[in-house]
Amino acid sequence: MISGQTPDNVVCFTIPGEPKSKQRPRVTARGTYTPAETKEAEQRVQAAWTETGADPFAFQVIVTIDFFNGNKRRRDLDNMAKLVLDALNKHAYADDFQVVGLNLRKIFTTKELARTEIRLHEVIEWPCETETIRTIPDTRSRLRSLRGN
């Protein structure tokens, strides 16, 4: 529950197979292009989203991604998440500025169980900074009062 309101919409889906990382664009004499492996991985994420039959989120979204790696190949968690978030852009949400929370885990498993599990939670009312600040005690004034200043 966020700010006293339950998310209206939660969508979960799984992409079977070894998780992939977003690769850097390649620059050649003919121009810049996205590697085919990255494009294919993004298309798999988009296809899995489409299979849910869910409508794009209208409000803010908290994204939880669990990457179950079937090998010990070194991958950066942020690059793995970037592939998923970029793939869902303009599909699950109008723009990734709607993503207000991100929970990531990299878990090792067997090759046969490798997959990426994605959960998108729509958030209707996200707390404002002023509300958050009011709940945090002012440490400086507390220290001054303890010192007698």
Contacts in CASP RR format, 6 or more apart in sequence:
PFRMAT RR
TARGET T0000
AUTHOR 0000-0000-0000
METHOD contacts of the structure
MODEL  1
MISGQTPDNVVCFTIPGEPKSKQRPRVTARGTYTPAETKEAEQRVQAAWT
ETGADPFAFQVIVTIDFFNGNKRRRDLDNMAKLVLDALNKHAYADDFQVV
GLNLRKIFTTKELARTEIRLHEVIEWPCETETIRTIPDTRSRLRSLRGN
2 62 0 8 1.000
2 123 0 8 1.000
2 124 0 8 1.000
2 125 0 8 1.000
2 126 0 8 1.000
2 127 0 8 1.000
3 125 0 8 1.000
3 126 0 8 1.000
3 127 0 8 1.000
3 131 0 8 1.000
4 125 0 8 1.000
5 124 0 8 1.000
5 125 0 8 1.000
7 62 0 8 1.000
7 121 0 8 1.000
7 122 0 8 1.000
7 123 0 8 1.000
7 124 0 8 1.000
8 59 0 8 1.000
8 122 0 8 1.000
8 124 0 8 1.000
9 54 0 8 1.000
9 57 0 8 1.000
9 120 0 8 1.000
9 121 0 8 1.000
9 122 0 8 1.000
10 119 0 8 1.000
10 120 0 8 1.000
10 121 0 8 1.000
10 122 0 8 1.000
11 49 0 8 1.000
11 52 0 8 1.000
11 54 0 8 1.000
11 92 0 8 1.000
11 119 0 8 1.000
11 120 0 8 1.000
12 117 0 8 1.000
12 118 0 8 1.000
12 119 0 8 1.000
12 120 0 8 1.000
13 48 0 8 1.000
13 49 0 8 1.000
13 51 0 8 1.000
13 52 0 8 1.000
13 117 0 8 1.000
13 118 0 8 1.000
14 48 0 8 1.000
14 115 0 8 1.000
14 116 0 8 1.000
14 117 0 8 1.000
14 118 0 8 1.000
15 44 0 8 1.000
15 45 0 8 1.000
15 48 0 8 1.000
15 115 0 8 1.000
15 116 0 8 1.000
15 118 0 8 1.000
16 114 0 8 1.000
16 115 0 8 1.000
17 114 0 8 1.000
17 115 0 8 1.000
17 116 0 8 1.000
18 69 0 8 1.000
18 70 0 8 1.000
18 71 0 8 1.000
18 111 0 8 1.000
18 114 0 8 1.000
19 67 0 8 1.000
19 68 0 8 1.000
19 69 0 8 1.000
19 75 0 8 1.000
19 80 0 8 1.000
19 114 0 8 1.000
19 115 0 8 1.000
19 116 0 8 1.000
20 37 0 8 1.000
20 38 0 8 1.000
20 41 0 8 1.000
20 80 0 8 1.000
20 83 0 8 1.000
21 75 0 8 1.000
21 76 0 8 1.000
21 79 0 8 1.000
21 80 0 8 1.000
21 82 0 8 1.000
21 83 0 8 1.000
22 38 0 8 1.000
22 79 0 8 1.000
22 80 0 8 1.000
22 82 0 8 1.000
22 83 0 8 1.000
22 86 0 8 1.000
23 34 0 8 1.000
23 35 0 8 1.000
23 37 0 8 1.000
23 38 0 8 1.000
25 32 0 8 1.000
25 33 0 8 1.000
25 34 0 8 1.000
25 35 0 8 1.000
26 32 0 8 1.000
26 33 0 8 1.000
26 34 0 8 1.000
26 35 0 8 1.000
38 83 0 8 1.000
41 83 0 8 1.000
41 87 0 8 1.000
42 83 0 8 1.000
42 86 0 8 1.000
42 87 0 8 1.000
43 87 0 8 1.000
45 83 0 8 1.000
45 84 0 8 1.000
45 87 0 8 1.000
45 88 0 8 1.000
45 116 0 8 1.000
45 118 0 8 1.000
46 87 0 8 1.000
46 88 0 8 1.000
46 91 0 8 1.000
48 118 0 8 1.000
49 87 0 8 1.000
49 88 0 8 1.000
49 91 0 8 1.000
49 92 0 8 1.000
50 91 0 8 1.000
54 92 0 8 1.000
56 91 0 8 1.000
56 92 0 8 1.000
56 93 0 8 1.000
56 94 0 8 1.000
57 92 0 8 1.000
57 93 0 8 1.000
57 98 0 8 1.000
57 120 0 8 1.000
57 122 0 8 1.000
58 122 0 8 1.000
59 98 0 8 1.000
59 122 0 8 1.000
59 123 0 8 1.000
59 124 0 8 1.000
60 98 0 8 1.000
60 99 0 8 1.000
60 100 0 8 1.000
60 122 0 8 1.000
60 123 0 8 1.000
60 126 0 8 1.000
61 92 0 8 1.000
61 93 0 8 1.000
61 98 0 8 1.000
61 99 0 8 1.000
61 100 0 8 1.000
61 101 0 8 1.000
61 120 0 8 1.000
61 121 0 8 1.000
61 122 0 8 1.000
61 123 0 8 1.000
62 99 0 8 1.000
62 100 0 8 1.000
62 101 0 8 1.000
62 102 0 8 1.000
62 103 0 8 1.000
62 120 0 8 1.000
62 121 0 8 1.000
62 123 0 8 1.000
63 84 0 8 1.000
63 85 0 8 1.000
63 88 0 8 1.000
63 99 0 8 1.000
63 101 0 8 1.000
63 102 0 8 1.000
63 103 0 8 1.000
63 118 0 8 1.000
63 119 0 8 1.000
63 120 0 8 1.000
63 121 0 8 1.000
64 102 0 8 1.000
64 103 0 8 1.000
64 104 0 8 1.000
64 118 0 8 1.000
64 119 0 8 1.000
64 120 0 8 1.000
64 121 0 8 1.000
65 80 0 8 1.000
65 81 0 8 1.000
65 84 0 8 1.000
65 102 0 8 1.000
65 103 0 8 1.000
65 104 0 8 1.000
65 105 0 8 1.000
65 116 0 8 1.000
65 117 0 8 1.000
65 118 0 8 1.000
65 119 0 8 1.000
66 105 0 8 1.000
66 107 0 8 1.000
66 116 0 8 1.000
66 117 0 8 1.000
67 75 0 8 1.000
67 77 0 8 1.000
67 80 0 8 1.000
67 104 0 8 1.000
67 105 0 8 1.000
67 106 0 8 1.000
67 107 0 8 1.000
67 116 0 8 1.000
68 107 0 8 1.000
68 108 0 8 1.000
68 109 0 8 1.000
68 113 0 8 1.000
68 114 0 8 1.000
68 115 0 8 1.000
68 116 0 8 1.000
68 117 0 8 1.000
69 75 0 8 1.000
69 106 0 8 1.000
69 107 0 8 1.000
69 108 0 8 1.000
69 109 0 8 1.000
69 114 0 8 1.000
70 108 0 8 1.000
70 109 0 8 1.000
70 110 0 8 1.000
70 111 0 8 1.000
70 113 0 8 1.000
70 114 0 8 1.000
71 111 0 8 1.000
71 114 0 8 1.000
72 108 0 8 1.000
75 106 0 8 1.000
77 104 0 8 1.000
77 106 0 8 1.000
78 104 0 8 1.000
80 104 0 8 1.000
80 106 0 8 1.000
80 116 0 8 1.000
81 102 0 8 1.000
81 104 0 8 1.000
84 116 0 8 1.000
84 118 0 8 1.000
85 96 0 8 1.000
85 99 0 8 1.000
85 102 0 8 1.000
86 96 0 8 1.000
88 96 0 8 1.000
88 120 0 8 1.000
89 95 0 8 1.000
89 96 0 8 1.000
92 120 0 8 1.000
93 99 0 8 1.000
100 123 0 8 1.000
100 126 0 8 1.000
END
